[in-house]
Amino acid sequence: MNEMEAIAANKANWDDRAEVHARSDLYGVDNFIADRADISSVVLNDLSILAPHLPKSGVVDRSLLHLQCHIGTDTISWARLGAINVHGLDLSPNSLQHAARIAAADNRDITWVEGDARFASALIGRRFDTIVTSAGTIVWLPELASWAQSIHDLLEPGGIFLIRDDHPILGAMAFSPWEITDDYLGDGQPRTYEDSGTYTEESTGRIKHTLNHEWRHDLGEIISSLLHAGLHIDAVAELPYMDWAAFPQLVSCAEGWTLPPESPRIPLNFAIVASRQDS
């Protein structure tokens, strides 16, 4: 299977996931719409990383692009926090249909863009003060050089970019500590598997397009791609929490999920803040 076929399979898979996720307790869309002060836990975690690099007002009156936005609850959360000219981009048209529906219910004027995050700069004709992507994103991208260049080109001079995502070491452990079962270093080849479920509750058997293709991106590759695109690395963090219960040993915490106190301390998430310094 070539790269285009793999991406098409992932697109079909995420179209299916959008239907499941929009009705799941995990996303809680009805409650999110009903409570216009609600900010998603993903965005709260992102903001905790971003805040030291933002003005005291946070994202208020800052234009914002959310890459790989899925059904838009995180994107809308950024708008609720005061971001302006908010755009959300995703590969899955069904995800964007749900995002548009949720935004309309919230009376939010958000621009939704369908496309591959690697080529976002060819799809969006403006720059942004802030670009964010988080919680399960770059494993769906075959390579990061184009992705990083798009981020650079879409940032205003002085603009800030954040990625926060599952730590790549978890993929090497197949999200089942403590035995290494797969590659940590990427070689450009996808890891292909079938799964009829997703990460929301009681989802097994509800995904029709079961084929998934993920690409490994270690921290060295991620950081190097941003540097080679001309971005300045402002901060790197390895974090002891994540946004979803990736394996049974995790216990709940204020940020989402973490390992129990008696476990070895390993990173579950990573975060990188970068900025565009050139004009």
C-alpha positions, 0 to 999 in steps of 0.5 A: 500500500502506497502513502496515498492509499494509507492516508485514504484509509486513515481518512475513512477510519476517522470519518467513522470515528467522528460518528462514534466520538460525537455521541460518546461520553468522553467528548460529551458534546451535548454538555459542551454545547449546553455549557458555554463556559466549558473548556475542554481538558485538552485545551486546559492542558495545552494552555498550561504549557503555552501560558508562559509564552503568551501575554497575560491576556492569554490567547485573547484577541490572538488569531489561532489555527488548530491543526488536526482539529477533529470534531472541533470541541478543542477549537471552539474552546480556544474561541471561548478563551478569546482567540479570534479568526479561529481556523480548524483544519482536519483531514476528515470531512465528516469530522468537520461537519460535526465541528461546524454543527457544534460551532453553529450551536455555540454561535461561533464563526469558525473557519473549517478547512479540509486537508492534510496538515502537512500542506496547510499553508497551501490551503489557508491564505493568511497567517496566525499569532498562535498555532496549536496541535495536540492529543494524537496528531502527528502519528497520522502524518507520514513525514514532518518536514512539510508539516513544519514548513507549513507551520513556519509559513502560517505563523506571524513573525513572533507567533507561537506554535505548540505541539503536545502529544503522546510521548513517542516512547509509548508507541514503542511499548505498544501502550503497554508498559513495561516491555519494548515491542515496537520501534521508537526511531522512525524509518518512514514506514507506517505501522499498519493494524486493524481496529474496529474500536476507538479510544471512547467508551464501548466503541468496539465493533462500531468502526467500519473502516478498520485499517489504520496506518501510523508513522513513528516520529521520535523527539529528535525528528520532531524538534529537528523538523521545526528547526530546519523550517526556521522556527526557534525552539522556546521550550521542551517538556516531557510530561507525566500525564496524558489526555486518554486512558491509553492502558489499564495501569493509568489512574485519573489525575487533574490533567487526565491520566497518569501512572500510579505512584508506585510505578517507574516515572516515564513520560506520557506526553511531550510538549514543544513550544516554538516561535517564528523569529524571522519576518 
